[in-house]
Amino acid sequence: MTRSVQTLTRLRPSVPEPAGPEPTSSGGLRGGTGGAKGEGGAEELLAAVREGRAAAVPGLLEPLDASARKAALTRLRALRAEVGAGKRATPPHLVDRVRSALYVAGAGCLPASATAAVAASWLGARDLLVREEDGALALAALGDRAPEWAADLAGRLARRRAVAENSYPLLHGLVVRSGYAVPPTDGYVTAWTRHLTDDRLVERLREDPQTPVLVAHALAMAEPPERLTRALGRRPRRHWPTALRTLVGEGVLDRARVLDVCVSRLLHGGPARDLRLPLEMVRLLAPDARELRERIPDWIGIASDAPSLVAGYAQDVLTELASAGTLPVGALAEMTAGVLFRTEKKLVRAQLALVGKVLAEEPGAAGELLPAVTEAFGSEDTGVQERALKLVGRHLPAVDAEVRRELAEAAGLLSPMHRQAAGELFGADLGRGTALPYEEILPPVPEAQRLASPATTVEELVAQLVAGRLAEGPAAFERALDGLVRHAHRDRAAVAEAVREAFPRPPWEQGAHCFTHGTQGIHVVLAGVLGLLDPALVATRRAQGPDQDSCLHQALSGVLDARLWEAAGLVGTDALPFLLATPTWSTGAIEPRVLVERLREYRDAGVEPAPTDLAQALVRVARADPSAGRAAEEAAALGTPAGRRLAARLHGEGIVGATVRFLPRDEDGAPQRWWPSDRLVVDLGEHPAVRAEFPPAFRWLGGAPEAAPRRCPHRVEGRAEWATVLPADRELLAACLLPTLAHRVEGDARGAAEPLTALVEADGPVGRAVLLALAFGLGRVDADDRLRAVDGVLVLAARGELNARRLGAELAWLVAEGSVKPNRLADAARTAAATGAYRTVWTVLEAMLPEVLAPARPVRGLGEVLAVAADCVERCGARGEVAGLDALASGRGSSQLVVQAGRLLSALRQGADQPPTETV
């Protein structure tokens, strides 16, 4: 017995297995001794498979003896290889049906001596299983097998998630037939929940002997099955949490185990959507005081680290225990330190209130609780700092000298606005260390990495394609594309054979519409290697350029599309020995002298460069490289048209510029509700030489698409490869990105700011387009997008290329008209400042604030921005005046806006006493 079988638990089957031909004890199906009809029966079987009649296969297997099945299996394997390689002329609508029939027939022809591993290699093949019903047919075709063998096979298939999810009838039938319980896996449990969910959910769960084990696994899954997370809705009988609570009440499920699994899942954390199920289960079970006390350490961990909604529930549980006097002081101190480290104001303030309530009833606990309260001294919210300081002050007399010194030391984390109050509270115990000069900390300047050489062997190349390595980024994609072209030029037949073996079910079977740009777009080149593309289609796609009404991002994507179709049409021929446009650097740039050498090799081989490949190479060449001047001379000396074009490019001829502007709100009667994305104008100018010399995919650089305000509503997230199209023209690239960034700042789309990272690392001047791209990025809804913009600002600052005051000026009008929300900008600015770049952030905000403070009613939510500005000034020692700040700070009330305005004003007036600034 194998290890996988030894770990199984024997069960008494309680659910009838799927109906099928009656098995026999001989390991085959009834009628398996019909040797006389074996040869003719095998032909009927194979004919049914070729016609895709899977349902007929179990019956056709009956008259076949062992030798006939063995011979049929050999022919089935050959047919499978033909179908997988696309050699068989099967109509497209029959391909999946043929695979289904192959799947069932192969299962029935497996010899009685075949191991479970051999059976799993056929039944778990990703190129065969198509429909769930095929699993039931395959179960019937397998016949009677030893229980251990069936359990071993079920376990092997269950560990393959895609197989387990799509062949539940087969796995469940094997489980019932064997009497063993398959070790639960995510795939099997997901399929199990899908098949059990109906109006008899409670009854079906009650009848299934594996319910306790599978439910425990489902509750513990990182991503629970979709059916378990559905709301109560209009079909309450299908609501899993309610059904599970019923089974807990009946004793079918162990209450303590369910609680333990759910609390443990909450403790492990993850996205809030994946924690809804265990949280709902805990709430439905309503643990009593004893059950809550038994899990105090878990609740503390959840309150400290879980998403806000889940942490709030844990905080409520612990508050209930503390109010009842059953939460130890040490546990409350641990909880307090964890919760006060969080950023959610609601949780933090509730925790300070809880500690205050406990200390009012137990003053002797101050020595243990107050040190935990000082965690709030480092909060970003000065209001939280103030609450914590007042709480410490109220109970300071109850602590001894050692704790008092510890509290005074922690007071160094307080904002300067609270230092005076802290000094009055702690007196001589508060440290008065010598102030050190402020140092501006900026990130190290990122260095471009030289692109690795392409795969040296066909096997290495195909391994990259199959493993999905292309998704690692544009550099990996370019490396693989270049390797494919090079190897196909050397030995097209070897590459074609390797591709056929690696892709038994190639996506290009579905037609040309599956060839999308990006990392999956290389499939069109693979299809070209195999000779499967219509030459007319290739010619059409190579000649395509963007329409007049195309978005700029579509024009960028069209460049890569054109390159792929051109390569697909020429791959494996003498016309494309290698790619000229393959970058030498991770940014997408090409070293000038490397491109000269490539053109020399083309000239010596008598090969004319492919138009789109050459155009991309010319656009990518690094004109700012120190070797550009010498390379231009060498390029001109080649004496070829391509060499002359490269020389002109390196001398700065035909360089496309871009200007960006916004139409006034009232121009041409434009409605007042227009956003910047409605009024953005990107003008590339007119460049007749570019339109004449470049192929269709690049002609838009000569003045098309037209300069006009145009929204960009397309879903375009995750397009990091855009930056590699124009790595030497940063301002032009930013102008192309702006329509997308300007529109998407208003929605909840994620990933649109992905190209910003590569944008700031590219070459070329930094003008208004780059600064606007960063400004829109700083105001995005998605936190990851804002972080990319923050990184971009800091990298430009580190490279000495950031005009912080101009960035502040762009942010000013975007904030004033509501395109960039103050709370998102405050979050981004706070993140940037926390890296140590307080002076840089203040310079940006200093230029922005006068514009947004000028209106009679300042922009709503500006208090958070002022808080970040005040923190920056307090830390970097800046000084000066901000127009409109005096009037705001002298206003009445205690709103955050007024309080933070006063704090900033005070910090600016005290800045003259700060030490000089240094930059790191």
Stockholm file with secondary structure:
# STOCKHOLM 1.0

chainA/1-920         MTRSVQTLTRLRPSVPEPAGPEPTSSGGLRGGTGGAKGEGGAEELLAAVREGRAAAVPGLLEPLDASARKAALTRLRALRAEVGAGKRATPPHLVDRVRSALYVAGAGCLPASATAAVAASWLGARDLLVREEDGALALAALGDRAPEWAADLAGRLARRRAVAENSYPLLHGLVVRSGYAVPPTDGYVTAWTRHLTDDRLVERLREDPQTPVLVAHALAMAEPPERLTRALGRRPRRHWPTALRTLVGEGVLDRARVLDVCVSRLLHGGPARDLRLPLEMVRLLAPDARELRERIPDWIGIASDAPSLVAGYAQDVLTELASAGTLPVGALAEMTAGVLFRTEKKLVRAQLALVGKVLAEEPGAAGELLPAVTEAFGSEDTGVQERALKLVGRHLPAVDAEVRRELAEAAGLLSPMHRQAAGELFGADLGRGTALPYEEILPPVPEAQRLASPATTVEELVAQLVAGRLAEGPAAFERALDGLVRHAHRDRAAVAEAVREAFPRPPWEQGAHCFTHGTQGIHVVLAGVLGLLDPALVATRRAQGPDQDSCLHQALSGVLDARLWEAAGLVGTDALPFLLATPTWSTGAIEPRVLVERLREYRDAGVEPAPTDLAQALVRVARADPSAGRAAEEAAALGTPAGRRLAARLHGEGIVGATVRFLPRDEDGAPQRWWPSDRLVVDLGEHPAVRAEFPPAFRWLGGAPEAAPRRCPHRVEGRAEWATVLPADRELLAACLLPTLAHRVEGDARGAAEPLTALVEADGPVGRAVLLALAFGLGRVDADDRLRAVDGVLVLAARGELNARRLGAELAWLVAEGSVKPNRLADAARTAAATGAYRTVWTVLEAMLPEVLAPARPVRGLGEVLAVAADCVERCGARGEVAGLDALASGRGSSQLVVQAGRLLSALRQGADQPPTETV
#=GR chainA/1-920 SS CCHHHHTCEECCCCSCCCCCSCBCTTSSBTTTTCGGGHHHHHHHHHHHHHTTCGGGHHHHHTTCCHHHHHHHHHHHHHHHHHHHHTCSCCCGGGHHHHHHHHHHHHHHHSCTTCCHHHHHHHHTCTTTCCCHHHHHHHHHHHCCCCHHHHHHHHHHHHTSHHHHHHCHHHHHHHHHHHTEECCCCHHHHHHHHHHHCSTTHHHHHHHCTTHHHHHHHHHHCSSCCGGGGCCCTTCGGGCHHHHHHHHHHHTSSCHHHHHHHHHHHHHHCCCHHHHHHHHHHHHHHCCCHHHHHTTHHHHHHHHHHSCHHHHHHHHHHHHHHHHTTCSCHHHHHHHHHHHHTSCCHHHHHHHHHHHHHHHHHCGGGHHHHHHHHGGGGGCSCHHHHHHHHHHHHHHGGGSCHHHHHHHHHHGGGSCGGGHHHHHHHHGGGSCCCCCCCEEECCCCCCCCCBCCCCCSSHHHHHHHHHTTGGGGCHHHHHHHHHHHHHHHHHCHHHHHHHHHHHCSSCGGGGCGGGCCSSGGGHHHHHHHHTTCSCHHHHHHHHTCCCCTTCCHHHHHHHHHHHHHHHHHHHTTSTTCSSCSCCCSBTTSCBCHHHHHHHHHHHHHHTCCCCHHHHHHHHHHBCTTSTTHHHHHHHHHHTCSHHHHHHHHHHTTTTCCCCEEEECCTTGGGCCTTCCHHHHEEEECCCCHHHHHHSCGGGGGGGTCSCSSCCCCCSCCCCCGGGGGTSTTCHHHHHHHHHHHHHHHTTSCCCSTTTTHHHHHHSCSCCCHHHHHHHHHHHTCSSHHHHHHHHHHHHHHHHTTCCCHHHHHHHHHHHHHTTSSCHHHHHHHHHHHHHTTCHHHHHHHHHHHHHHHHCSSSCCTTHHHHHHHHHHHHHHHTCCCCCTTHHHHHTSSSCCHHHHHHHHHHHHHHHGGGSCCEEEC
#=GC SS_cons         CCHHHHTCEECCCCSCCCCCSCBCTTSSBTTTTCGGGHHHHHHHHHHHHHTTCGGGHHHHHTTCCHHHHHHHHHHHHHHHHHHHHTCSCCCGGGHHHHHHHHHHHHHHHSCTTCCHHHHHHHHTCTTTCCCHHHHHHHHHHHCCCCHHHHHHHHHHHHTSHHHHHHCHHHHHHHHHHHTEECCCCHHHHHHHHHHHCSTTHHHHHHHCTTHHHHHHHHHHCSSCCGGGGCCCTTCGGGCHHHHHHHHHHHTSSCHHHHHHHHHHHHHHCCCHHHHHHHHHHHHHHCCCHHHHHTTHHHHHHHHHHSCHHHHHHHHHHHHHHHHTTCSCHHHHHHHHHHHHTSCCHHHHHHHHHHHHHHHHHCGGGHHHHHHHHGGGGGCSCHHHHHHHHHHHHHHGGGSCHHHHHHHHHHGGGSCGGGHHHHHHHHGGGSCCCCCCCEEECCCCCCCCCBCCCCCSSHHHHHHHHHTTGGGGCHHHHHHHHHHHHHHHHHCHHHHHHHHHHHCSSCGGGGCGGGCCSSGGGHHHHHHHHTTCSCHHHHHHHHTCCCCTTCCHHHHHHHHHHHHHHHHHHHTTSTTCSSCSCCCSBTTSCBCHHHHHHHHHHHHHHTCCCCHHHHHHHHHHBCTTSTTHHHHHHHHHHTCSHHHHHHHHHHTTTTCCCCEEEECCTTGGGCCTTCCHHHHEEEECCCCHHHHHHSCGGGGGGGTCSCSSCCCCCSCCCCCGGGGGTSTTCHHHHHHHHHHHHHHHTTSCCCSTTTTHHHHHHSCSCCCHHHHHHHHHHHTCSSHHHHHHHHHHHHHHHHTTCCCHHHHHHHHHHHHHTTSSCHHHHHHHHHHHHHTTCHHHHHHHHHHHHHHHHCSSSCCTTHHHHHHHHHHHHHHHTCCCCCTTHHHHHTSSSCCHHHHHHHHHHHHHHHGGGSCCEEEC
//
